[in-house]
Amino acid sequence: QVQLVESGGGLVQPGGSLTLSCAASGIVFDATRMGWYRQAPGKQRELVATISTYGRRNYIDSVKGRFTVSRDNAKNTVYLQMNSLKPEDTAVYYCNADMYYWGKGILVTVSS
C-alpha cells in the first residue's frame, strides 16, 4: 500500500519561508520520480516541481529561484523548500509519486 504523507505546511507572512516534507512508503523510492503539485482556491491543480531518480529538477516559471525540490533516498522523503513566499503561493500542496500516487495534501497560506 502506497502512502505519501505531507507535513510542514501552515501560515506564513509574505516574504517568509516554509519547508514541506513528504514521507513515502510502499514504493521503491529511489526508483521513483517525485513531484509537488498545488491547487489554489478556485483553480486547477498545477505542477510545481519535480525531481527525477537521479536528481534532475524542473520547476514552473512562477517558483523558479524561490523554491527548491530535493530528496533524501535514505529517508524515503522528498522536500520542497519555499522561500520569498507570496500570497499567490497560497494553496493546498500535494506530493506525487510517478505521476500516479498522491498524498492527501497540506495547506500553505501566505498572508499578513
Summary of the structure (lengths in Angstrom):
residues: 112
radius of gyration: 13.1
end to end distance: 39.7
largest distance: 40.4
contacts: 331
relative contact order: 0.32
helix: 8%
strand: 51%
